[in-house]
């Protein structure tokens, strides 16, 4: 059976996360993402669009998730993250 026809298993989770982090690493300074999101959302909240409570809730969840990712990766250098992702992807 070809790989694309197989259903993912729990063993596929970590390589997928490693791919995500690896791609994120190339997208720029991910450590600054919570600040960027906060700036963007603050401006949106100053408009009529910002009165939408559901939208506000989604924005807060995005900021929280971004902060959690940045905090989890904070102790590691970019090189360490790149190396770990490469090893996980290959495994």
N, C-alpha and C positions, 0 to 999 in steps of 0.2 A: 504494500500500500504506500502511495506517495505521502510524503510528509504533510502536504497541504490538505490531504483528505483525512488526516488523523485528528481526533479530538484532543485538545490540550489536557494535560494532567497536572497534578500538583507539582510534579518535577519541573514543569515548564515555567513556574512562577519566578524563581530567582534569576534564571537567564533573561527573562523578559524585563525584570526590574533592572538588571545590569545593563541591558540594551538601552532602556529609558535613561538611566543615569549617565551612560556613556554619551548618548545624544545630547542630553541636557548640558553636559560638561562642555560640549562644543558650541553651544548656543550663547555663550557669553557668561557673565558673572552671575551665576545662579544664586550666589549668596546675597545678592542685592535685590532679588525678586520680591521679598516681602515689602521692602521700602518702595519699590516701583509700583506694586499693586496698591499700597496704601495711598500713594500720591494720586494715582489714577482714580481710585474709588472716592477719595476725598473730593476731587473735582466733580465727579458724577453726583455725589451726595448734595452738592451745592446747587444742583439743577432740579427742575421739576421731576425728572426721571428718578432722582434719588429718593423721592417720596414713596416709592414702591417698596413695601415691607418685604415682600418675597425676594426682590432683587437685593435689598440690603442684606438679607440673611445669606444669600448665595455669595455675595461679595465677602462677607465676614468669614465664611467657610473657606473661600479661596485664600484669604490672607492667613488664616490659621494653618491650613495645609502647607502653604509655602513657608511659613515660619517653622513648622515642624521639620520639614525637609532640610532647611538651612541649618537648623539647630543640630539635627542628626549628623550632618556632614561637616559641621563646623570644626571638629578637632582634626580633620584630615586635610592634607594638602591636595591640590589638584592632581598632582602626580600620583599620590597614593590612591585616590579615587579612580583615576584612569587605569592604573595597574590592577586594582581589585576587580573592576568591571571587565577588563580583558580576560582575567583568569576565570571569572564566573561564566562569561560568555562561551569560553572554550570548553568548560567542564561539561 
